[in-house]
Structures are given as C-alpha cells and as structure tokens.
Amino acid sequence: MALRRELRQFNGFGASFFRVAAAQTGMAADTDMQVMDILDLAGEASAGQLADLMGMTTGAIAKMLNRLEEAGLVRRDRDPNDGRKVIVRLERGKDEMHTVRSILNSLEETWDEAMSRYDEEQLAFLLEFLQHNHALSRKELVQLQEAPLNKERIFSAPLADLESARLIFPSGAFRMNLRASDGKGTLYQARFEGPVPEVKAKDGVVTIRYPRRLWVPSKEKTAAEVALSIAIPWQIVIQGSASEITAELGELNLASLEVKGGLHRSQLDLPAPTGRVPMRISGGASEVIVRRPAGVAALVHLKGWAAEFVFDDQTFGAVGNDVRLQSQGFDPTTPYYDIEVASSASQLTITSD
C-alpha cells in the first residue's frame, strides 16, 4: 500500500541524511553522525549502550569515539559511581560542534515545518502512530536477532520473563570478550569472527560451543564477543583452552563465575556483588588478573601454585598449595567474592580498583 511504501522511503531518506551530513562535516562514516544524533537526543550514553544501539562491537565503537574525541566533538568521562564505566557526551560548547549542530537544527526545522500543517488532534494521532510503530519495530528487531545474520554473525535472544540465566562456554575461542549490557528486552547478544560456533538459548541457558576440530593448528583464528543483560543474575561457566579471555562485567548481576581450562591470559573485571559470589579458576594459565571494585571484600583460597602472586597490597613469590587470605577488614556478613584458584599460573593478581 502507499503508506507502507512511504514509510520505507522515509527510512531510506534517514540513512541518506546521515550519509550526506557525515560527508559535509568530514566525518569518516555515516555511523559517526548517527552516534552524534543519539547523544544529542539522549544527552549522554555509555560506550556499551552505543555499541548496543548501533549494533557494533565495543572495539569498533571505541575506534569511532577516538575519532570523534580527536575532532573535538565528544568527550569521555569516568562514571563517578562506577570508575570502570565510560560516559560519552557531546562537546556542545566547542567550535567543532557548530557545523554538526547546524545540520541537526536544519532537520528539526524541517520537522517543525511539516508539523505546522496539522492541528493538535492530528498531531496526537501521529505521535501515537509513531510510538506504536517504534514499539513494534523494536520487538521485530529483538525477534530478528534470535537468529544469526550471516554477514554480521550476530546471535541474540529476548529476555522475556526470565528471572535468572546461565552462560556455558564448553569449548574456548582464540579470543573471548564478555561484557555487561543494558540492552532493553535482550537476554544476550553474541558476535563472532572466524568460524561460527553452535549457539543455543533455552530456558535461560545460553550455550556457545565451538567444534573441537578447531583446536587443530589453523591460520583461521576465532574470536567471540558476548554481551549479557544486567537485568537478571548470571551464572557463568567458561571451559576449554583459550588464548585470551577479557571480562568487562561492569553492572552485571553476577551470581557465580567459573573459568577452567588452559589459558594464556585472563583479565576479569568484576561487578559489585550483592552477596557471597563464588568464583573458581582452574587449569593452567600464564597470567590471571582479577579486579574487583574498590571496597569490595574478597576471600581467597590458592590451591594451585603461582610463580608470582599479588593480593591487594601484598606480593608473594613461588607460593601455593593451600594458601588462604582475606582482604583487609573482611566481614562475611557483607557482600564479597569467595575466590578459589586451583590452577598453576606464572602471574596471579587479585586486587581492587
């Protein structure tokens, strides 16, 4: 029908607007201008939120923000309530923003002119139509994300009415990154480089499994980036050899974490716990870094062996075989991490911000 065609054409004009605007301002890509528009509407957003809204990896968003910051268009600040979280805002007072602001203003003026043709009742109808259309489009997007897009290799599932979830990674990747996400209505989102694993999500259990044959030496390396919803608590189990694991869990509600299998390097940035959170690391590793928020207590049981072990402000050499430590002022009645390390490591660091 004619209205449907007009709506599709409207979406096409929107994409064209960002492409032309980016070219006029000398931006590297139309996605740069889209991020500017998001920040103009929202006032501020975290780097993770921008990654979710743009459907991009955190690495790609970081490169984009580097460009925009160097151009004097945005600034990044640490969240005063969570030093690991980066908040992005427009640099509204800078000269570099004048051209961008004039382009965005021209779009708003066009909308003002269009709306001037309608009375209050008609505008109310249009507003309700657009809001309903937005809700339906968002729902369709979530459903579409349940299946992988062949080109982007993205998997996702809706949050629905789940009250808890579990991530199981039974076979590793060459490189793996975990992060927290506040993507509304989405249980998880995963992106992959190289061979795509088997991904299943059922009853709150997300399983990501690479075929074991991938561990035959190959020039084709694998990488996985998995974002988990902060709306519900998660149990995370990662097993199988991996070269590098990075966890940027930020505001995640973490119920438990287990990492086992041979590792080259593992860096785990933990969220603030809501109670006792058990954590277990087993299997050989070259370097393991566990970082918890400032003021969060930890109980550590080193069953394995470490050539160098750093626990907060204490450093030990060649230590292991049933060593027990606790953070200064440890109080078991307050939320804390109960960490058991059963692996051998060249360097083991458990510290706080």
ABEGO torsion letter per residue (X at the ends): XAAAAAAAAAAAAAAAAAAAAAAAAGBABAAAAAAAAAAAAAGBBBAAAAAAAAGBBAAAAAAAAAAAAAAGABBBBBBAABAABBBBBBBAABAAAAAAAAAAAAAAAAAAAAAAABBAAAAAAAAAAAAAAAAAAAAAAAAAAABBBAAAGBBBBBAEABABBBBBBABBBABBBBBBBABBGBABBBBBBEBBBBBBBBGGBBBBBBBAAAABBBABBBBBBBBBBAABBBBBBBBEBBABBBBBAEABBBABBBBBEBBABBBBBBBBBABBBBBBBBEBBABBBBBBBBGBBBBBBBABBBABBBBEABBBBGBEGGBBBBBBGBBAABBBBBBBBABBBABBBBBBX
